[in-house]
Amino acid sequence: MRKDRILVIGANGQIGTVLTAALREHYGNNNVIASDIRANNDDNSPFELLNILDGERLSEIVKTKKITQIYHLAAILSASGEKNPRKTWDINMNGLFNVLDVAKDHAIDKVFFPSSIAVFGKTTPKYDTPQHTILDATTIYGISKDAGESWCQYYFLKHGVDVRSLRFPGVISYQSMPGGGTTDYAVDIFHKAVQGQNFECFLEKDTMLPMIYMPDTIRATCELMDAPAEKIKIRTSYNLAAMSFTPQEIADEIKQHIPNFKISYKPDFRQAIADSWTATIDDSEARKDWGWKEAFDISKMTKDMIIQLGKKYQKKQMI
C-alpha cells in the first residue's frame, strides 16, 4: 500500500485552515501539504505556493510530493463571485479541470470537491430539497458548482477518478473570518455580538437557510473520504444538512447568552441570492450510504461559538 500523502488546495481559506489541521492530526504533519496562492507563514509545516490555474505547477507538486489524495477547496464564493463572473468561472472551473486531469494522469487515489447549496435555484423544491432534483443556479458560483458536479461524475465514469463531493450549506466557524459568501452573516453576527457590538444584517429577518457548524463540516468531509468506495453511490455531490435557521432565530439564540445584543436589517444584493436558495435539505442519501449524522444543532453551535470567540478576543486583548 502507498503511504497517504495529502494535498490541500486553497488551504488558507475558511474551511481549508481547519481541514488542513484536522488532516495533519490524522495523517501526520509532514504528510499533509498545504497550498494556496499566497504564502502562509504561521509555522514550518509543509506548504507550496500554487495558483490553481497553473496546471504544470500542480502536476509538479503532485509528482515530487508523491501525492495520493487531493482536497480541492480553491474557489471564489457566491457574493464575491458576482462582482467578477468571468474570473470566478475561470478559477472555479479551469481550476477543477486541472485537478481532475492531474488525478487522472497521476492515478490519484481520491479527490474531494466541495459543492454547495448554491446549485439550487427558485424552481428547486425549497423545503426538504431532495438529493435528485432541479438544479437551477442563479449565481456564477452556483453555476460553476453545478457544472463541476457533472464533470466530477464524468471523470469517475469515463476515467475511474474517485471524486467525492458534498453540497455544503453555509459554514459557521470561529477559526476564520467571513470569506465572501451569502451565508457569512451567520459568522459575522457572532463576532459582533461577542465584542459587544450591534449587527446590521444584509438579509431579511425571516430568510431561512441551511447551515452547518465547522466541526460537523470537517467530520462529514473526513467520513466521506474515509468511506469504502462501494458505499459512495452519488458521484455528483451529496446533499448535506445539519440545521436551518433565519437571522432572527440566530439572534434570539445569541440573546440567551448576550441579552443586550441588538440586530437590525438592511438587505442588499445578497438577499436575491439567498431567496433563490433552498431552506431545508433532505440528506437521507448521505445518512444511508455512509452514515452521516450531525452533532451540532443551533443551540449547541451558538453556545460553543460564543465560548470560543470569547476566548479568542480575550487572548487578543492580553497581547
N, C-alpha and C positions, 0 to 999 in steps of 0.2 A: 504494500500500500504506500502511496505517496503521502508525505507529510503535508498536512494542510498549511497552505500559505495564502493569506487573505490580502486582497487589495480593496481598500475603501476609497471610492472616488467621490469627491465632494465632502471630505471628512471634516471640514471646518464649519459645516452648516449646522442647523438646529438639531437634526436627527444624527448627522454624521459624527459630531463630537461625542455624543453619548453612546452611540452604537460602537464606535471605534474602541472606546474604553471597555465596553462590555465584551467585545470580541477579544481584546487583549487579555482580559481576565480569564477567558475561556481557553484561548489557543496559545497564550504566552505573548509577552510584549514584542519580541523580535519576529514573531510570525505574522504580525498584522501590520501592513504597510499603509499608512495614511497618505492620501494625495489630495491636492487641491490646486487651484490656480494661483493662490497666494500662500506664502510660507507660514508655517505655524511654529513659533519658536518657544512654545511653552515648556518643552522638555527635550530630551535627547532620544525620544522614541523614533522608530523608522518613519521617514517622511520623504515623499517625492513631489517635486513641482510637476503639475500636469494640467495643461489645457485640454479638456476632453475632445476638442475638435482636432487635436494633433494625434491622428491615428498611429503614426510611426513612433511617437514618443510612448504612447500607451503600449504598443507591441513590445518596445524595448524594455519597459518596466516589467511586463508580464514574463518576458523571456529571461531577463537577468535575475529577477527575484523569484523565479520558479513558482509563479502564482497558480493556485489551484481553484480559488473562489474569488469572484468579484461582486462587490456590493456597489451598485451604480446609483449614487444619490445626487449627482450634479444636475441641477435644473434651475430654470428661472420660474418662480412661483406665480400664482394667479394674478394678484393685483399688480405686481411689478411687471409681469409679462404683458399686460395690456398697454403699457407705456411704450413698448418696442416689440410689436408682434413678430416681425421677421427675425430679429435677433433671438427671440425666445424659441421660435420654430427651429432655427439653425442649431442652437445649443441643445435643445431638448431632443430633437430628432436625429441630427447628424452625430451627436454625442452617443446616442443609443446605438446607432448603426456601427460606430467604431467599436463599442463594447461587444456587440453581438458578433461582429466579424472576427475580432480577436479571440473571443470564446470559441468560435468555430475553428479558426486556424490553429489555435494552440491547445485544443482539446481540454478547455477549462471544465472542471467538474460541475460547478454550479454558478449561476448568476442570479443576483437579486435585483429586481427592477420595481421601484415604488410607483404605483399608480395612485389614483386619488378619486374622491367623490366628485371632483370637477369633471369627470367624464359624463356625469348625469346632467340632464337639462330639463326644460319646462315640460316636455312631453313624457319624461320618465315618471313612473309612479312615485309620488312624493313621500308616501308613508310605507314603511316595511318594503323598501325598494328591493326587489328580488335580485338574485345573482345574475340570471339571464333576462335582460330587459332592454329597453330602448336606451341607447347612449346618444345623447343629443347635446353635446358640449357647446357652450356659448362663449368660452374664453379660449384664447390661443393655448394657454396652459392645458386646459381640458382637452382640446382638440389634439394636442401633441401626446397626451397620455392615452387617449382613446386609440390613436394610431399606433402608439408604442405597444399597447397590449396586443394588438393584432400582429405586429411584427415579432413580438416575443413568441407568440403561438406559432407563427410561420417558421421561425428558426428552430423551434422544437420539432415541428412536424417534418420539415424538409432537411434539417441538418443534425437533428438529435441534440441540440443545445438545451441543457437542463436549466431553463429560465423559470424563476418563480417570482410571483408578484402579489402584492396586497393593495387594495384600494383604500388608502389611508383616509380616515376622517381628519378633522382638524386636530393637530397635535399640540397638547398643552405641556409645557416644560418649564422648570425653574432654572435649568442649567444654562440656557441661552436666551438672548433677547428675540423679540419678534422678527420674522425674516421676510416680510412682504406678502404674506398670504391673507386671504379674506377672513379666515378663521382666527387670525392672530390677535384679534381684540381680546380673546379669551386667555391670552398670555399677558398682554399689556395691562389688563384690568387688575391683575394680582400685583404687579409691580407698583402701580399707582396706589392701591389700597394699603399695601404693607408700608409704603413710605408716607402714609397719612394724607395722600392727595386725592382729589376728586377725579373722576374719569368721565371723559366725553366719548361716547361710543359712536362709531361710524355706521352701525346697523340699528334698525328699529328694535324696540324693546321686546317684541314678540317674534323675532326671527329665529326659528328653531333650526339648529344644525347639528349633525353628528360630530362627536368629539371623542378623543382618546387621550389618556394620560401617558406621559413618556415611558414610564416603566412597563406599561402594557404594550406600548408600541415596540419597544426593544424585544420584549419577550415574544410577542407574536412573530416578529421577523426571525428571531433565532429558532423558534419552534417550527416555523415553516421550512426554514433552510435545513434543519436537522431531521425533518421527517423523511422516511424512506420514499424513494421516487415513485413507487407504486401507489402511495397514498395521495399523491398530488394529481387530482383529477381535473382541475381547472388550469389551463395553460395560457389564458389571457391574464386575469387577475382576480383574486378572491375578494369578495365583499368582506369588510371587517367592521365590527361595531363594538362599542363599549357603553356609551351614554349619548343622549341628545338633550340639549337644553337651549334656552333663549338667554339673551343678555340680562333680562330682568330676573330670571331664575338664578343665574350665577351670581348676580349682585345680591340677591336675597340670601344666598348661601354665605357669601362673604360677610354680610351684615351680622350674621350669627356669631362671627368671631371678631369683627371690627364694626361695632354698632354705628359709629359716626360716618362710615363710608357713604359717599353720595355718587350717584351716576346720572348723567344727562345724555341726551340722544341728539346726534346731528348726522343723519345718514348722508353718505356721499356715493360715488360711483360704485363702491363695493356692495351697496345694497342690491343693485340689479344682479350682480354676480351671485350673491347669496340666495336671492329669490329664485334663481334658476337651478339651484341645487336641491338635493333631497333632504328630508327632515329626519327620517329614521331609516335604518338599514336592516335588512334580513341577511344575516351572515351564517345561516344554518349550514351551508355547504362547508365552510371552514370548520365549524364545530364538528360536523360529521366526519370529514375527511382526515383531519389531523389534530382534532381535539382542542380547538381554540376555546378559551373562556377568559373573559376579562376579570381582573382582580379589583379594579377601582371603579366606584360609581361617583356621582357628583359630590356627595358628602365627604367620602374618604379622600377624593382628589383635592377638594377645597382645603380641608384641614391640613393635608400634607404640603400643599403649595405654600400656604401661609407660614407654616413652621419652617420650611426650607428657605424661603425667601427672607424670612425674618433673620435667620442665621447669616444669610449671605450679606444683607445690608448692615447688620451689626458688625460683622467682620470688616467690612469696608470702612466703617466709622472708626474702628480701632487702629487702622493702618495709618 
